[in-house]
Amino acid sequence: MSDLLLQRRIRLQKARLYGILDLGYLSPDRLVPVGEAMIRGGVDLIQLRAKGRSHEEITAWARLLRPIFQGTDTLFIVNDDPEAARDAEVDGVHIGQDDGLVPEIRARILPDQIVGKSSHSVEQAVAAAGEGADYIGVGPLFATPTKPDYVPVGLGLIGEVAARVAIPRFCIGGIKRENLDEVLAAGADRVVVVSGILQAGADADIEAYCRDLKSRVGMKGLLA
């Protein structure tokens, strides 16, 4: 294992709050300022999600964003496009259930990049860990406009997955400041928040929103 991969996995183990720069909510010119606000607010991982956009566009946006992560502890992940993650030399890639097996994805990226995979059941979570994913997403816990075709899995899945999977598990799907305590009480110690952050308002409001989330999730992490 390379030193860089080890460093990224150590940072991943410490990570509690995951945010997504989703172009379904943001215009491209807002990627950098919102990303900077999220970093200042303490977000540990930030994913670039650009559904329906070309590989060339995703790669260009990833390259545009990468400098804002330099000198920070925030990991930068690209969604669904392993080649964009490779070409932009970011920290890793996130894939869905229909994007292939983790070993296949690793063959398409740099050897020191991490791979996360979405899961929607205990069986999928166990399989993703068995494939060698560095982390998994667990959800959607609640109905969410970012995944309108997915049936919410409910809070009960959190404990079921935790009992079977040891790698970092990030709960996702409709999580916001208003229901965060409910999610944490169900056993989550890592969460992904999308629309709550992106719809918080001005950059200063986004930063404050992230700080509040991080303080609450971070405390749960210390107690875990």
N, C-alpha and C positions, 0 to 999 in steps of 0.2 A: 504494500500500500504506500502510495506517495505521501510525502509530508503534507501537501496541499489537500489531498483527499481526507487525511486524518484530521487536519485542522477544520475542514468543512463539517465533518461528522461530529466533532466536538462542539462546534457552534450550534449544530442542529440539536444535539442533546440538551443544550441549555435553552433552546428557543421555546417560547410560550405563545407568542402572538404572531399570526400570519395574516398579512393583508394582500389584496389583489388589485393591481392596476388594470381594471377591466374597461376596454374600449367600448363596451356596451353602455357604460356610464360616463366615460370621459372622452373628450376630443383629444386628438394626438398632442395638441399644443399644451395640454394640461398634464401630460405624463410626468414631466420633470418636476414642476412645482409641487404637485400632489405627492410624488414619490419622496421628495425632500421633506415635506411636512410629515409624512409617515415615518421616515427615518428619525427625524427629530423627536417624534412622539414615542419612539421606543419599539417600533415594529421589528420583529426579529427576522422574518422572511417576507419578501415581497415578490409576488408573481406577476409577470406580464401576461395578461390574457387578451388575445385579439382574435376571437372567433370569426371565421370567414375571411380573414385577411390573408394576403399572399405571404409566401416564405420570405420574399425580398423585403416586404414591408415590416414583418415581424423582426427580421434580422436587423434592419436599419433602426427600428425603435429600441431594440435591445442594446445596440451599440451606443445609441444616444443616451440611454439610461445608465449604462455601466459605470461611467465616471462618478456618479453621485454616491455610489456604494464604496468607493475607494476610501480606505482609512476608517471605515465603520465596521460594526459587528453584524450588520444586516446582510443576510444572504439574498441573492438575486436569482430567481427561478423563471424560466420561460415555460409557458404552457403548450403542450401538444406538438411542439416542433423541435425534435431532437437536433436536427441540422442547424436550426437557428441558434439553439443553445450552444452548440459546438462552434459555429462560425463567429458568434459574438463573444465567446469565451466567458460566459457567465458561470454562476456557481452550480447550476444544474437544470434539470427539466422535470416537469410534472406531466404524467400521462393518465389517461382514463382507461376504463376496462376494455375498450375497443381498440386501443392503440398498440397492442402487442404485449409480449412478455418482457419483463425487466432485462433479462440477458440480451434479448434482441435490441432493446433500446440502448443498452450500454455499448454495443458494438457500433452504434451510430454517433456516439458522443466522445468527448475526450476522456481519457482514463481516470482523471482526477475530479470528474463532475459527479454530483449526486443525482439520484433518481427517486422521485416520489410517485405514488400511484393512488388513485381514487379507489375507494371500496364502499359498497352499499349493503354489505351483509357480513356476518362473521366468517362465512366461507371465503368470500372474496378477500377479506382482510388477512386471513391466515395464508391464503394462496399468494398474495402479494409479498408478504414477509418471507415466505418460502422461496419466492423467485429472487429474493435479494434486494428488495426495495429498501432504500435508506429511511423512508418514512411513509406513512399512509394518511390519506384523508378518509374520514369516517362520516358518512352522511348521505343525503341531506337530513339533518335532524328535524327541521321544520320546512314548510313550503317556502320556496324562494324563487323570485323572478329570474335568477341567473340559471336555474335548472328547472324550467317549467314542466318538463316531461317526466321528472322523477317524483315518485311517491315518497313522502317523508318516512324515514325509518324509525323515528321516535327516539326518546332519550334512553330507553332500555338497552339499545345497542352499545352504548358507551361502555358499560360495565362488562358486557359479554365479550366485546373485543379486547378490553384491557386484560381480561382473564386468560386470553389465548395468544396475545401478540405483545412482544416486548419492545419492538422498535417504536420510535416516536409516533404518536397518534394525534392527528389534528382534527378535531371535530368541526364540521362545516355544514352550512345550509341554514340560512335564515337567522343566524346568530347576530344579535345586536346588543347594545348596552342594556336595553330594557329586559332581555331574557337571559343575560349572561349568568346571573346568580343561579338561575334554575339549571343551566347547563353545567356549571361548576359543581352544584350540589349533586348532580347525577353521576359525577365521577370524572368529568373532563379536567385535564390539566393543561391542555393546549387547544387553542381555537383559531379558526379562520373567520374573519369578519370582512365582508365585502361592501354591500350597499350602505350599511350603517356608517362606515368610514367615508365612503365616496360621496355620500349625500349629507355630510355633516355641515357643509357650508364653505366658508372661506378657508384658506390654507391654515390660518391660526386656529380656526375651529376644528379642522381635521387633526392638527397636532394635539390639541387639548383632548379631543375624543380618544385618540390613540393612547395618550398618557393615562387616561382614566381606565381604559381597557387593560393596559399593560400592568397597572398597579394592582388590579383585581386578579388578573390571571397569574401574574408573577407571584402574588402572595400564595395562591393555591399551589403553585409549583414548589414554593419553599416548604410547604406542608406535606407535599406528596411523598 
